[in-house]
């Protein structure tokens, strides 16, 4: 059965689409009755309103799994560093407890990375055929982590004769992750039968690795399609005396040819990827993000006579001014994007003042203000970049 609104495959008995939340009951009532060969009209199936009210459980599942994946990633990195640190302790304190602790920390870090992989696949690559396998992978990884914590609790009781309560929040977190994942799948009527998960463990792992392979293949295909879509430098039109279209309409296409010497700017920046990659790289990606954003803005707005400071200036001046320059950098960048938008046929409601207010005042709103400010900069730079690329013929 397919949803009448978004066209995605759903359960035959579903009353609401788990992807878009559209009611299938109304569609059934509006659909004309189909007659059987004998001329008789089959009885129409009636549906009662869904108690969920059309909640988009697919979005809830994606948000829940991505949040859990981020938490497991942070914990796995911390556990991995602790394992490496214990290796140095073994030189001075070579005993059974330190050896076992180092091994358990290393296994726990690997199990946490496995959980990150499975949860990300559940959010981005889940299908009706591999849902059970992905849940099996999450349950197996969670069970391994629980076993490790139980062993560490027993070791602490044996060697130090006290109960380590600091492990309890981590155990609870694993139970919440796996239990919450199964609960959401139950609400979507896609939860696998628990008694059948262990019957085909090898097949479940194969399905997980197949999902990884398909994801890598899709990424390669997208990269290949982008490379094929990129204009050939030998097909550029002759120089027309400037990059702008006739009449100074910057946002108009330039006859489908890239202007000589023009550079394509990035238009697919994402706040979610900015946060996740910054966490994964321990903040290194945030520096690259500043560098690439300043570079693209200087390319798009090169005719306004201004210049956005690059990464080196951002780091040095932020250190000298105790972080004040970083606020000024975002403020001036927001103003520059808003000032150049009309040249490309755009109009941004947010400017540098909006960004600065979100950064300062919004920081007291559970700390989300700086992320909203960064989202505004990303959104406006993506829109301006798309208009700039069109004006350059890309």
BELFEN-V117143 format. One line per field, one symbol per residue. phi: phi as a letter, one per 40 degrees, with the letter a starting at -180 (. if undefined). Layout:
# BELFEN-V117143
phi->???
This chain:
# BELFEN-V117143
phi->.bcccbgccbcccccbcccbgcccccccccccccccdcgccccccbbcdcccggccccccccccccccccccccccccccccccccccccccbcaccccccccccccccccccccdcccccccbbcbccbcccccdcccccccccccccccccccccccbgaccccccccccccccccccccccccccfbcccccbcccbccccccccccccccccccccccccccccccccccbccccbgicccdggcccccbfgbccdgcbcbcbbcbcccccccccccfgcccccccccccccccccbcccgbaccccccccccccccfgcccccccccccccccccdccbgbacccbccccccccccccccfgcddccccccccccccccccccccccgc
